[in-house]
């Protein structure tokens, strides 16, 4: 059975954060530490290739179109059902 490798947050980053917290630094150094952690996390981000980006965009657009059609169909069907049950609002003489 294959082992699953999970990337943990870098231990040195966690250790330095704990050390910084223990030292009770001022507000500006806490902001600097936060920005440093943000930059370190942003370095881990993997951007998709151009081909993947177009593929993901197509999947999202197709899903949105299908959902719009589903909502439109339900709205039209419930509207017709309400008009059939309660009448269409016109008086018949």
MDAnalysis code that builds the backbone (N, CA, C; Angstrom):
import MDAnalysis as mda
import numpy as np

u = mda.Universe.empty(279, n_residues=93, atom_resindex=np.repeat(np.arange(93), 3), trajectory=True)
u.add_TopologyAttr("name", ["N", "CA", "C"] * 93)
u.add_TopologyAttr("resid", np.arange(1, 94))
u.add_TopologyAttr("resname", ["UNK", "UNK", "UNK", "UNK", "UNK", "UNK", "UNK", "UNK", "UNK", "UNK", "UNK", "UNK", "UNK", "UNK", "UNK", "UNK", "UNK", "UNK", "UNK", "UNK", "UNK", "UNK", "UNK", "UNK", "UNK", "UNK", "UNK", "UNK", "UNK", "UNK", "UNK", "UNK", "UNK", "UNK", "UNK", "UNK", "UNK", "UNK", "UNK", "UNK", "UNK", "UNK", "UNK", "UNK", "UNK", "UNK", "UNK", "UNK", "UNK", "UNK", "UNK", "UNK", "UNK", "UNK", "UNK", "UNK", "UNK", "UNK", "UNK", "UNK", "UNK", "UNK", "UNK", "UNK", "UNK", "UNK", "UNK", "UNK", "UNK", "UNK", "UNK", "UNK", "UNK", "UNK", "UNK", "UNK", "UNK", "UNK", "UNK", "UNK", "UNK", "UNK", "UNK", "UNK", "UNK", "UNK", "UNK", "UNK", "UNK", "UNK", "UNK", "UNK", "UNK"])
u.atoms.positions = np.array([
    [0.843, -1.161, 0.000],
    [0.000, 0.000, 0.000],
    [0.898, 1.237, 0.000],
    [0.545, 2.202, -0.857],
    [1.345, 3.413, -0.974],
    [1.059, 4.359, 0.181],
    [2.112, 5.031, 0.621],
    [1.929, 5.998, 1.690],
    [1.567, 7.347, 1.090],
    [0.679, 8.022, 1.773],
    [0.282, 9.340, 1.321],
    [1.228, 10.372, 1.936],
    [1.828, 11.162, 1.086],
    [2.758, 12.179, 1.551],
    [1.998, 13.494, 1.629],
    [1.920, 14.057, 2.823],
    [1.231, 15.313, 3.038],
    [2.258, 16.368, 3.391],
    [2.191, 17.484, 2.684],
    [3.143, 18.550, 2.949],
    [2.644, 19.367, 4.133],
    [3.380, 19.282, 5.224],
    [3.039, 20.052, 6.414],
    [3.613, 21.451, 6.264],
    [3.063, 22.387, 7.021],
    [3.703, 23.702, 7.005],
    [5.144, 23.558, 7.461],
    [5.995, 24.329, 6.872],
    [7.413, 24.181, 7.200],
    [7.620, 24.346, 8.702],
    [8.344, 23.391, 9.264],
    [8.532, 23.364, 10.710],
    [9.280, 24.591, 11.212],
    [10.207, 25.072, 10.388],
    [10.945, 26.252, 10.833],
    [10.045, 27.475, 10.913],
    [9.063, 27.559, 10.034],
    [8.122, 28.667, 10.065],
    [7.248, 28.594, 11.315],
    [6.771, 27.391, 11.626],
    [5.954, 27.212, 12.824],
    [6.768, 27.481, 14.080],
    [7.991, 26.969, 14.093],
    [8.849, 27.180, 15.258],
    [9.162, 28.654, 15.443],
    [9.444, 29.347, 14.349],
    [9.746, 30.776, 14.480],
    [8.515, 31.552, 14.921],
    [7.338, 31.141, 14.480],
    [6.112, 31.815, 14.910],
    [5.889, 31.622, 16.402],
    [6.134, 30.410, 16.885],
    [5.983, 30.154, 18.322],
    [7.016, 30.941, 19.123],
    [8.221, 31.006, 18.587],
    [9.274, 31.743, 19.272],
    [8.933, 33.234, 19.309],
    [8.416, 33.734, 18.190],
    [8.030, 35.146, 18.131],
    [6.898, 35.431, 19.120],
    [5.962, 34.528, 19.211],
    [4.839, 34.705, 20.127],
    [5.331, 34.705, 21.577],
    [6.308, 33.858, 21.852],
    [6.839, 33.770, 23.214],
    [7.580, 35.045, 23.598],
    [8.191, 35.691, 22.627],
    [8.956, 36.895, 22.927],
    [8.063, 38.119, 23.115],
    [6.807, 38.047, 22.745],
    [5.861, 39.152, 22.903],
    [6.387, 40.433, 22.255],
    [6.517, 40.368, 20.950],
    [7.037, 41.516, 20.223],
    [5.962, 42.579, 20.071],
    [6.384, 43.712, 19.593],
    [5.485, 44.840, 19.396],
    [4.573, 44.641, 18.190],
    [3.659, 45.587, 17.987],
    [2.687, 45.443, 16.895],
    [3.328, 45.459, 15.513],
    [4.369, 46.258, 15.320],
    [4.982, 46.322, 14.000],
    [5.734, 45.044, 13.666],
    [6.374, 44.436, 14.648],
    [7.072, 43.181, 14.371],
    [6.073, 42.049, 14.142],
    [4.904, 42.124, 14.785],
    [3.871, 41.115, 14.517],
    [3.346, 41.248, 13.093],
    [3.200, 42.490, 12.635],
    [2.766, 42.713, 11.252],
    [3.831, 42.194, 10.289],
    [5.104, 42.452, 10.587],
    [6.193, 41.967, 9.739],
    [6.207, 40.442, 9.699],
    [5.992, 39.804, 10.855],
    [5.943, 38.344, 10.892],
    [4.783, 37.824, 10.054],
    [3.623, 38.479, 10.171],
    [2.463, 38.065, 9.377],
    [2.761, 38.176, 7.888],
    [3.343, 39.294, 7.467],
    [3.658, 39.469, 6.046],
    [4.685, 38.445, 5.577],
    [5.650, 38.117, 6.425],
    [6.635, 37.101, 6.075],
    [5.954, 35.742, 5.874],
    [5.021, 35.411, 6.750],
    [4.301, 34.144, 6.623],
    [3.434, 34.128, 5.372],
    [2.816, 35.264, 5.044],
    [2.007, 35.353, 3.830],
    [2.873, 35.132, 2.600],
    [4.019, 35.761, 2.555],
    [4.922, 35.605, 1.409],
    [5.396, 34.162, 1.293],
    [5.727, 33.531, 2.421],
    [6.160, 32.129, 2.386],
    [5.044, 31.221, 1.879],
    [3.807, 31.488, 2.250],
    [2.692, 30.674, 1.767],
    [2.432, 30.920, 0.284],
    [2.576, 32.167, -0.156],
    [2.360, 32.478, -1.567],
    [3.416, 31.824, -2.461],
    [4.591, 31.573, -1.924],
    [5.627, 30.893, -2.703],
    [5.249, 29.443, -2.988],
    [4.330, 28.879, -2.200],
    [3.917, 27.487, -2.380],
    [2.817, 27.332, -3.430],
    [2.234, 28.446, -3.858],
    [1.117, 28.402, -4.799],
    [1.616, 27.967, -6.166],
    [0.882, 27.039, -6.776],
    [1.220, 26.564, -8.113],
    [0.172, 27.112, -9.077],
    [0.600, 27.902, -10.037],
    [-0.336, 28.473, -10.998],
    [-0.565, 27.487, -12.132],
    [-1.801, 27.434, -12.656],
    [-2.080, 26.494, -13.745],
    [-1.448, 26.968, -15.057],
    [-1.231, 26.005, -15.938],
    [-0.721, 26.354, -17.262],
    [-1.844, 26.985, -18.073],
    [-1.502, 27.521, -19.215],
    [-2.507, 28.163, -20.078],
    [-3.567, 27.151, -20.501],
    [-3.146, 25.958, -20.827],
    [-4.084, 24.919, -21.263],
    [-5.024, 24.526, -20.118],
    [-4.475, 24.353, -18.911],
    [-5.303, 24.019, -17.759],
    [-6.288, 25.144, -17.448],
    [-5.826, 26.386, -17.577],
    [-6.686, 27.528, -17.303],
    [-7.880, 27.556, -18.243],
    [-7.653, 27.333, -19.537],
    [-8.764, 27.296, -20.483],
    [-9.680, 26.109, -20.214],
    [-9.117, 24.999, -19.838],
    [-9.918, 23.823, -19.522],
    [-10.804, 24.088, -18.310],
    [-10.239, 24.633, -17.251],
    [-11.019, 24.939, -16.043],
    [-12.095, 25.967, -16.338],
    [-11.764, 26.969, -17.159],
    [-12.744, 27.993, -17.515],
    [-13.904, 27.377, -18.281],
    [-13.611, 26.464, -19.197],
    [-14.669, 25.796, -19.960],
    [-15.571, 24.959, -19.068],
    [-14.985, 24.268, -18.125],
    [-15.780, 23.449, -17.200],
    [-16.693, 24.334, -16.363],
    [-16.167, 25.449, -15.873],
    [-16.979, 26.352, -15.057],
    [-18.111, 26.949, -15.884],
    [-17.824, 27.395, -17.099],
    [-18.872, 27.971, -17.946],
    [-19.941, 26.936, -18.286],
    [-19.540, 25.715, -18.592],
    [-20.518, 24.664, -18.887],
    [-21.394, 24.384, -17.665],
    [-20.798, 24.322, -16.492],
    [-21.566, 24.083, -15.272],
    [-22.555, 25.214, -15.028],
    [-22.123, 26.459, -15.222],
    [-23.014, 27.604, -15.008],
    [-24.168, 27.570, -15.997],
    [-23.917, 27.228, -17.241],
    [-24.982, 27.162, -18.249],
    [-25.973, 26.062, -17.896],
    [-25.486, 24.908, -17.468],
    [-26.384, 23.816, -17.066],
    [-27.230, 24.230, -15.870],
    [-26.623, 24.870, -14.887],
    [-27.377, 25.308, -13.713],
    [-28.395, 26.377, -14.066],
    [-28.043, 27.284, -14.978],
    [-29.005, 28.299, -15.426],
    [-30.188, 27.639, -16.116],
    [-29.932, 26.643, -16.953],
    [-31.015, 25.939, -17.630],
    [-31.895, 25.209, -16.624],
    [-31.293, 24.605, -15.620],
    [-32.057, 23.903, -14.596],
    [-32.949, 24.870, -13.811],
    [-32.407, 25.995, -13.391],
    [-33.194, 26.981, -12.642],
    [-34.295, 27.562, -13.526],
    [-33.983, 27.847, -14.785],
    [-34.993, 28.360, -15.705],
    [-36.122, 27.347, -15.880],
    [-35.766, 26.083, -16.049],
    [-36.783, 25.049, -16.232],
    [-37.663, 24.896, -14.997],
    [-37.059, 24.899, -13.825],
    [-37.839, 24.809, -12.595],
    [-38.737, 26.033, -12.418],
    [-38.213, 27.223, -12.696],
    [-38.989, 28.451, -12.581],
    [-40.171, 28.426, -13.545],
    [-39.930, 28.043, -14.767],
    [-40.996, 27.973, -15.765],
    [-42.037, 26.922, -15.351],
    [-41.571, 25.768, -14.900],
    [-42.495, 24.702, -14.497],
    [-43.331, 25.084, -13.290],
    [-42.710, 25.661, -12.258],
    [-43.469, 26.089, -11.083],
    [-44.416, 27.236, -11.423],
    [-43.983, 28.135, -12.304],
    [-44.858, 29.229, -12.743],
    [-46.090, 28.683, -13.442],
    [-45.887, 27.718, -14.331],
    [-47.019, 27.102, -15.032],
    [-47.930, 26.385, -14.037],
    [-47.358, 25.681, -13.069],
    [-48.132, 24.953, -12.066],
    [-48.967, 25.907, -11.215],
    [-48.382, 27.012, -10.789],
    [-49.120, 27.996, -9.992],
    [-50.231, 28.616, -10.817],
    [-49.951, 28.935, -12.070],
    [-50.981, 29.502, -12.934],
    [-52.101, 28.494, -13.156],
    [-51.782, 27.222, -13.252],
    [-52.803, 26.197, -13.464],
    [-53.651, 26.010, -12.207],
    [-53.022, 26.013, -11.016],
    [-53.738, 25.793, -9.758],
    [-54.576, 26.999, -9.407],
    [-54.028, 28.186, -9.468],
    [-54.716, 29.384, -8.995],
    [-55.333, 30.211, -10.117],
    [-55.185, 29.793, -11.327],
    [-55.682, 30.577, -12.458],
    [-54.599, 31.531, -12.915],
    [-54.850, 32.130, -14.052],
    [-53.817, 32.995, -14.610],
    [-54.041, 34.460, -14.275],
    [-55.008, 34.791, -13.407],
    [-55.194, 36.158, -12.962],
    [-56.191, 36.944, -13.795],
    [-56.755, 36.352, -14.819],
    [-57.755, 37.060, -15.625],
    [-59.145, 36.612, -15.200],
    [-60.061, 37.542, -15.259],
    [-61.450, 37.215, -14.901],
    [-62.167, 36.651, -16.126],
    [-62.870, 35.583, -15.938],
    [-63.630, 34.998, -17.053],
    [-65.098, 35.305, -16.833],
    [-65.785, 35.891, -17.838],
    [-67.210, 36.217, -17.740],
    [-67.991, 35.537, -18.806],
])
